[in-house]
């Protein structure tokens, strides 16, 4: 559905996107992740025809987004981070207007507007002025707008931005349902939502693709690095030095947790489990242990590990 090859965008001397390449297959729900300034929104704007690239190519459903821009955009439903709505229009009126702009006419237009109102849970709001809607319902109107011409691909940029936890859950479930009949490229900072919703994740940082895999595989690869947390009482420097001498341990970081107790964050070599060795060490020196466990990483840990600057 999406094919991107060596796509680049430069602003004067700054390269926002640096020759990225990736594919999204029909029917996939793919998370597009990156820190602020990584090039996410610039990439999405190029894919949707809002920005021209400096170099490289991209196609949507076989249509080149530059040479066949109109045909490519017909296949896309785009919901930007800040949804531009006409506050002085009613919900149904606005969606009728947007349907006409996108080329829908007559009974086909009326039917599609009715369908997206139902799909996005806007039936009770369809006669309301947009300016009276909550943030959650405004996001739903933006999503209905993206869906009204029945596109094959949905590109959603921060669709849950500014929503409360209940609204986030509702939008998440809606996106999962839409994924049954649409290809979805989803950009968001809420990594837990990506972990639950997306079949694959693309991580971009400083304009380059850092990873492309399923959330489960990215987490599994990180788990292999072996992260252990240990809480023990005693002299912190002596304990840290002893831990660092244990076989397969690569790095030790300590933090005080109060009343003479210290927590040690321990990174070991891939494929190793040092918990038994640590327990024996603590027992040997008589240092009391309050907890010893292996950390279970999340997609957020993967994201931080790949994009942190220190």
C-alpha positions as CSV (number, residue, x, y, z in Angstrom):
1,X,0.0,0.0,0.0
2,X,2.9,2.4,0.9
3,X,6.3,2.3,-0.8
4,X,8.9,4.8,0.2
5,X,12.4,4.8,-1.3
6,X,15.2,7.2,-0.2
7,X,12.8,10.0,0.7
8,X,14.5,13.2,1.8
9,X,13.4,16.6,2.9
10,X,15.8,19.5,3.4
11,X,15.1,23.0,4.7
12,X,18.1,25.2,3.8
13,X,21.0,23.4,5.6
14,X,18.8,21.2,7.8
15,X,17.8,17.8,6.7
16,X,14.5,16.9,8.4
17,X,14.2,13.5,6.6
18,X,17.4,11.7,5.5
19,X,16.8,9.2,2.7
20,X,14.3,6.9,4.5
21,X,12.9,3.8,2.9
22,X,10.0,1.6,4.2
23,X,6.9,-0.3,3.1
24,X,3.5,-0.8,4.5
25,X,1.4,-3.7,3.2
26,X,-2.3,-3.7,2.6
27,X,-4.3,-4.4,5.8
28,X,-1.4,-3.6,8.2
29,X,-1.7,-1.3,11.2
30,X,1.7,0.3,11.5
31,X,2.9,2.6,14.3
32,X,5.2,5.5,13.1
33,X,7.2,6.6,16.1
34,X,9.9,9.1,16.9
35,X,10.8,11.9,19.4
36,X,9.8,15.5,18.7
37,X,11.7,16.8,15.7
38,X,12.5,13.3,14.4
39,X,10.9,13.8,11.0
40,X,7.6,12.0,11.6
41,X,5.2,14.8,10.7
42,X,7.3,15.9,7.8
43,X,7.2,12.4,6.4
44,X,3.5,12.2,6.8
45,X,3.0,15.5,5.1
46,X,5.1,14.4,2.1
47,X,3.1,11.1,1.9
48,X,-0.2,13.0,1.9
49,X,1.0,15.6,-0.7
50,X,1.1,18.6,1.6
51,X,4.9,18.9,1.2
52,X,7.1,18.2,-1.8
53,X,10.2,16.1,-1.1
54,X,13.8,17.2,-1.8
55,X,14.5,13.8,-3.4
56,X,13.4,10.2,-3.4
57,X,10.1,8.6,-4.3
58,X,6.9,7.3,-2.7
59,X,3.7,5.7,-3.9
60,X,0.3,5.0,-2.4
61,X,-1.5,2.0,-3.8
62,X,0.8,2.0,-6.9
63,X,0.2,5.8,-7.6
64,X,3.3,8.0,-7.4
65,X,2.5,10.8,-4.8
66,X,4.2,13.4,-6.9
67,X,3.5,12.5,-10.6
68,X,0.0,11.1,-9.8
69,X,-0.8,13.3,-6.8
70,X,-4.6,13.4,-7.3
71,X,-5.0,9.7,-7.8
72,X,-2.8,9.0,-4.8
73,X,-4.7,11.4,-2.5
74,X,-8.0,9.7,-3.4
75,X,-6.6,6.6,-1.7
76,X,-5.7,8.5,1.5
77,X,-7.7,9.6,4.5
78,X,-5.5,12.0,6.5
79,X,-6.2,13.2,10.1
80,X,-3.5,15.8,11.1
81,X,-2.5,16.3,14.7
82,X,-4.5,19.5,15.0
83,X,-7.8,18.8,13.2
84,X,-8.9,21.9,11.2
85,X,-12.7,22.2,11.7
86,X,-15.2,24.9,10.9
87,X,-16.6,25.8,14.3
88,X,-19.7,27.6,13.0
89,X,-21.0,24.5,11.1
90,X,-23.0,21.6,12.5
91,X,-21.4,18.2,12.5
92,X,-23.6,16.7,9.7
93,X,-23.3,19.9,7.7
94,X,-19.5,19.9,7.9
95,X,-19.3,16.3,6.9
96,X,-21.7,16.9,3.9
97,X,-19.4,19.8,2.9
98,X,-16.2,17.7,3.2
99,X,-17.8,14.9,1.2
100,X,-18.6,17.2,-1.7
101,X,-15.1,18.6,-1.7
102,X,-13.8,15.0,-2.0
103,X,-16.0,14.4,-5.0
104,X,-19.0,12.6,-3.5
105,X,-22.4,13.5,-4.9
106,X,-26.1,12.7,-4.3
107,X,-27.2,9.6,-2.6
108,X,-23.7,8.2,-2.4
109,X,-22.5,11.2,-0.5
110,X,-25.5,11.1,1.9
111,X,-25.0,7.3,2.5
112,X,-21.2,7.7,3.2
113,X,-21.8,10.6,5.6
114,X,-24.4,8.6,7.5
115,X,-22.0,5.6,7.6
116,X,-19.1,7.6,9.1
117,X,-21.4,9.3,11.6
118,X,-22.4,5.8,12.8
119,X,-18.9,4.4,12.7
120,X,-17.4,7.3,14.7
121,X,-20.2,7.4,17.3
122,X,-21.4,10.8,16.3
123,X,-25.2,10.1,15.9
124,X,-26.1,12.1,19.0
125,X,-23.8,15.0,18.0
126,X,-24.7,15.3,14.3
127,X,-26.9,18.4,14.8
128,X,-24.6,20.1,17.3
129,X,-22.4,23.1,16.4
130,X,-18.8,22.0,16.2
131,X,-17.7,24.8,18.5
132,X,-19.7,23.2,21.3
133,X,-18.0,19.8,21.0
134,X,-15.6,18.4,23.5
135,X,-12.0,17.6,22.4
136,X,-12.9,13.9,22.1
137,X,-15.8,14.5,19.8
138,X,-13.8,17.0,17.7
139,X,-11.3,14.2,17.2
140,X,-14.1,11.9,16.1
141,X,-15.3,14.5,13.6
142,X,-11.8,14.7,12.2
143,X,-11.6,10.9,11.9
144,X,-15.1,10.9,10.2
145,X,-13.8,13.5,7.7
146,X,-10.7,11.3,6.9
147,X,-13.1,8.3,6.3
148,X,-15.9,9.9,4.4
149,X,-14.6,9.1,0.9
150,X,-13.8,5.5,2.0
151,X,-10.0,5.6,1.4
152,X,-7.9,2.5,1.4
153,X,-5.3,4.1,3.6
154,X,-5.7,6.1,6.8
155,X,-2.8,8.3,8.0
156,X,-3.5,9.4,11.6
157,X,-1.1,11.9,13.2
158,X,-1.6,11.9,17.0
159,X,-5.3,10.9,16.9
160,X,-5.5,10.8,20.7
161,X,-3.7,14.0,21.4
162,X,-5.3,15.9,24.4
163,X,-7.8,13.2,25.2
164,X,-8.6,11.8,28.6
165,X,-8.0,8.1,29.4
166,X,-11.6,7.1,28.6
167,X,-11.6,9.0,25.3
168,X,-8.2,7.4,24.4
169,X,-9.6,3.9,25.0
170,X,-12.6,4.7,22.8
171,X,-10.5,6.0,19.9
172,X,-8.2,3.0,20.3
173,X,-11.0,0.6,19.9
174,X,-12.3,2.5,16.9
175,X,-8.9,2.4,15.2
176,X,-8.7,-1.3,15.8
177,X,-12.1,-1.8,14.2
178,X,-11.1,0.4,11.3
179,X,-8.0,-1.7,10.9
180,X,-10.2,-4.7,9.8
181,X,-11.0,-2.9,6.5
182,X,-8.3,-0.2,6.1
183,X,-4.5,0.0,6.1
184,X,-3.5,2.4,8.9
185,X,-0.3,4.4,9.5
186,X,-0.5,5.7,13.0
187,X,1.8,8.4,14.6
188,X,1.5,8.8,18.3
189,X,3.5,9.5,21.5
190,X,1.3,7.1,23.5
191,X,3.5,4.0,23.1
192,X,1.2,1.7,25.2
193,X,-1.5,2.3,22.5
194,X,0.9,1.3,19.8
195,X,1.9,-1.8,21.6
196,X,-1.8,-2.8,21.9
197,X,-3.0,-1.7,18.5
198,X,-0.2,-2.0,15.9
199,X,1.2,-5.1,14.2
200,X,4.4,-3.4,13.3
201,X,6.4,-0.4,14.4
202,X,8.7,2.0,12.5
203,X,11.0,4.1,14.7
204,X,12.5,7.3,13.2
205,X,15.0,9.5,14.9
206,X,17.0,12.4,13.5
207,X,15.4,11.8,10.1
208,X,16.5,8.2,9.8
209,X,14.8,4.9,10.3
210,X,16.2,3.2,13.4
211,X,14.0,0.1,13.5
212,X,11.1,-1.7,11.8
213,X,9.6,-4.8,13.4
214,X,6.7,-6.0,15.5
215,X,6.4,-4.5,19.0
216,X,6.8,-8.0,20.4
217,X,10.0,-8.7,18.5
218,X,11.5,-5.3,19.4
219,X,10.7,-6.0,23.1
220,X,12.1,-9.5,22.9
221,X,15.4,-8.2,21.4
222,X,15.7,-5.8,24.2
223,X,14.8,-8.4,26.8
224,X,17.8,-10.4,25.7
225,X,20.1,-7.6,27.0
226,X,19.2,-8.7,30.6
227,X,18.1,-5.9,32.9
228,X,17.9,-6.7,36.6
229,X,16.8,-4.5,39.5
230,X,18.2,-5.2,43.0
231,X,17.3,-3.5,46.3
232,X,19.8,-4.1,49.1
233,X,21.0,-2.3,52.3
234,X,24.6,-1.5,52.9
235,X,27.5,0.7,51.7
236,X,26.5,1.7,48.2
237,X,30.0,2.0,46.7
238,X,31.2,-1.3,48.2
239,X,28.1,-3.1,46.9
240,X,28.3,-1.5,43.5
241,X,31.9,-2.5,43.1
242,X,31.1,-6.1,44.1
243,X,28.2,-6.3,41.7
244,X,30.4,-4.9,38.8
245,X,32.8,-7.9,39.3
246,X,30.1,-10.5,38.8
247,X,30.5,-12.4,35.5
248,X,28.5,-11.1,32.5
249,X,27.5,-7.8,34.1
250,X,28.2,-4.8,31.8
251,X,26.9,-1.8,33.8
252,X,25.6,-0.9,37.2
253,X,23.7,2.2,38.3
254,X,22.6,2.9,41.8
255,X,20.0,5.2,43.4
256,X,19.2,5.8,47.1
257,X,15.6,4.8,48.1
258,X,15.8,5.8,51.8
259,X,16.6,4.3,55.2
260,X,19.9,2.9,54.1
261,X,18.4,1.0,51.2
262,X,19.8,1.3,47.6
263,X,18.3,0.2,44.3
264,X,20.8,-1.1,41.7
265,X,19.9,-1.1,38.0
266,X,22.0,-3.8,36.4
267,X,22.6,-4.4,32.7
268,X,24.1,-7.8,31.7
269,X,25.2,-9.4,28.5
270,X,22.7,-10.7,26.0
271,X,21.2,-14.1,26.8
272,X,22.4,-14.2,30.4
273,X,20.5,-14.2,33.7
274,X,22.6,-13.0,36.6
275,X,20.0,-13.1,39.4
276,X,21.3,-16.3,41.0
277,X,24.9,-15.0,41.0
278,X,23.7,-11.7,42.6
279,X,21.7,-13.6,45.3
280,X,24.7,-15.7,46.2
281,X,26.9,-12.5,46.3
282,X,24.5,-10.8,48.7
283,X,24.3,-13.9,50.9
284,X,28.1,-14.2,51.0
285,X,28.6,-10.7,52.4
286,X,25.4,-10.7,54.5
287,X,23.8,-7.8,52.7
288,X,20.0,-8.0,53.2
289,X,17.9,-8.1,50.0
290,X,14.5,-6.5,49.8
291,X,13.9,-7.3,46.1
292,X,15.6,-8.9,43.1
293,X,13.8,-9.2,39.8
294,X,14.3,-9.1,36.1
295,X,12.8,-6.1,34.4
296,X,10.2,-6.8,31.7
297,X,10.8,-4.1,29.1
298,X,8.0,-2.3,27.2
299,X,7.9,-0.6,23.9
300,X,8.6,2.7,25.7
301,X,11.9,1.2,26.9
302,X,12.8,0.2,23.4
303,X,11.9,3.7,22.1
304,X,14.0,5.4,24.8
305,X,17.0,3.1,24.2
306,X,17.0,3.8,20.4
307,X,16.4,7.5,20.6
308,X,18.1,8.8,23.7
309,X,21.0,11.2,23.1
310,X,23.2,10.5,26.1
